[in-house]
Amino acid sequence: MTGFDERIEAAVRALPSPSSAWIYDPSALVDRLASLREALAGHTILYAMKACANPAVLAAAARRADGIECASGGELAAATAAGAARLAFSGPAKTPGDLAAAAASDVPLLVHAESERELAGLAAAGFAGPVALRVNRGRALPGTHQMTGAPTPFGIDAAAAADAADLALSLGLHVVGFHLHAVSNCLDAAAYVAHVRDSVAWAHGAAEGRFPLRYVNVGGGLGADPRGDVIDVGALAAGLRGLDTGGAELVFEPGRYLAAAAGWYVAEVVDVKTVQGRAFAIVRGGTHHFRLPAAWGYSHPFRVVPGPREDRVWTDVDVRVCGELCTPRDVLNGGGRVPSIAVGDRLVFANAGAYGWEISHDRFLGHPGPELVVLG
């Protein structure tokens, strides 16, 4: 398993027992961002904070990225407090209060407008900043969540994009371009390159005769699978070499790719048993702290950090790792063979920093929350 070193092991061993914790290392995000900035040289990178909003990770992104992409009024406030130099505001259900907050922002802010109703709301709120129309267009890309290529609640139908642009302009809004987020967790660099090139060409055609195209945001979706695979940024760079944006700013808004390697989930084994021939390791914690394995239906790899092992030690065993919730779906790993495991051991799940704690349902059953540890 990658993403494990002496610092992580020391932090794991220092946790109180029985442990359940999130460990974050902002430097991992900084390293990923540096490699991506080299690959996308000359283009803009906004960090999609929905992937991981841990304050230390967010602060590192605010310092190093070109700005922060937010999807709620709460995220706007957090990104502003973290020192973001620039904000983009996305999301399909912006309220009048959200739009008023955008209009009142002291930080330069661009709104990704999702509908004609939202355009009217922006005008009513007196928003004077730039607006990009989010448009649902293009073919489906390989990934875990397709936003386009099928009916989804996101953005404006491509067939209505021209009318939406005309409406926005008639309302006096400063329309600068388009937001064309298409997929989550795409590992196919060639397919992603095709998405970018197609998006730029389409945006120029859609803006022609209506407004000067200044902004093309191709969204996030740069893949970082929680089992370890990541999109080939070298192939991405090669595929985009020579791309002519016609003077428009080309914007990427990665979240998962930047945050995945910056987080580890730790859960201590509180029981080991067999039921109908299946071995189970029951941990303090579970999917209410780390929901992604259950949400996606996959087994997240883990490393065993041995504890005091005062009880029986199980050896060469295929074990299913389950949490403390009263549901059979509280499964972090559906079956992994380990050389040994025992009560008191701590299981460490690496590459868990993106959509880990952020999407979890911690109120269920009222168990104590995880410890939050930041390295550095």
C-alpha angles and dihedrals in degrees: 000000000000125000098052126115141147093283092055093046091050091050091048093050092048093060119109116252131285086034132200115163151148115226118196131191112189091193089070089061090046091053093049091047092052092053092047093048089054091050093046097039112170094021132096126258121199118183113233098221094193086082093063126352098177102146095236093047091045092049091052090050092047089055098045109029124071090247146321128272112215133189104193142030088255091056090048090056093046094047091048091050089049090059101255111179093205136018136203118195118210135161136109100244107051111165126214086258091054091050091048089052090051091051091050097047116130089199118078104265136186121195122217099212115213103190146005089259089056091051089055090048092052091052091048090051090054094242107180099177129097121289130205120194114233106221127191102220144125136051124309113268125215110264143098099279121031113204095178136032089059137049108285132158092247125106136336121313110259090235090059097043095099093051090047091052091050091049093050091051092047088054090056095250119153101241113192106164149300142308109215106175106168113168148006125233101004112179095179107095094187092053091048092050089052089051092053095047093045091048093053092049093047093047092055091051093046094050097043112117093007110065139342108271108236103153136042114175111189092188129227127291100126100153127244107161112207088232089064111268117124133187114268102251091186090060089045091054092047092049093051096045111124095014110157111212092184091238095308120131109249110214131194122189108195120177109154095043092054100039105037097083093044097072140062127185117213125196126174121224111243098172141012121195145141125243118186090342096310119117116224130192109200114204138198098251130016140167093341085070098030110024101165098091091053093041093052097032097233136124112249113217116243142186124221116230103193119235130197091297097205092159132052117320114218112212133202092357135155102225134186112217113219134172136230098267125113095243132088088227093070092103126139096176123014095206134340129168114232130182090230142348136178144167109288095034117126120226116211121202110197129197087037101122097104120075091347113114092008096068099037128117101226097165094069110113093353097259116165114273124247125271113255114219127180122197124213 
